Structure formats: C-alpha cells, structure tokens
C-alpha cells in the first residue's frame, strides 16, 4: 500500500530525512558533510526555507525545516 500524500501547508514545519541504500556510507569524511551543508546554505538562499535543526551521520541526515510555503518534493 502506498503512503498517504503529504498534506501541504504554508506554515508547516517538516522533518526531512536523507539516507543511503543498505547503510552504505553517504558521507565518507567530514569534507563530504561540510559540502552537504554548503549545498543546504546555497539552496536556503534560493528557495527561502529555514533550517531549525540538523543532524548528519555517516549513513543519513535529518533536518527540521520550515519551507515557507514552498513545495518540498
């Protein structure tokens, strides 16, 4: 059964998770994690979302974001 469609709202805060397949390291070193954060900063400026918190581990990352009404898909 497919998951339910995401309910979109202008004032919602979302938990976003990015993960690799089968626990393969997604970020192999600190430089990879730094590059990911630089990309997040770049796209924050382009799409005007806010990041309230994040946690980056070797195989996955979590973010709490406010998308300011933008589509997060």
Residue pairs with C-beta under 8 A, 6 or more apart in sequence:
6 72
6 73
8 71
10 68
10 69
11 69
12 66
12 67
13 52
13 64
13 65
13 66
14 64
14 65
14 66
14 67
14 72
15 62
15 63
15 64
16 62
16 63
16 64
16 65
16 72
17 60
17 61
17 62
17 63
18 26
18 60
18 61
19 26
19 59
19 60
19 61
20 26
20 59
20 60
23 59
24 59
25 58
25 59
26 32
26 58
26 59
26 60
26 61
27 33
27 36
27 56
27 57
27 58
27 61
28 58
33 56
36 56
36 61
37 54
37 56
40 51
40 54
40 63
43 49
44 50
44 51
47 67
47 70
48 68
48 70
49 65
49 66
49 67
49 68
49 70
49 72
50 65
50 66
50 68
51 63
51 64
51 65
52 64
52 65
52 66
53 62
53 63
53 64
54 61
54 62
54 63
54 64
55 61
55 62
65 72
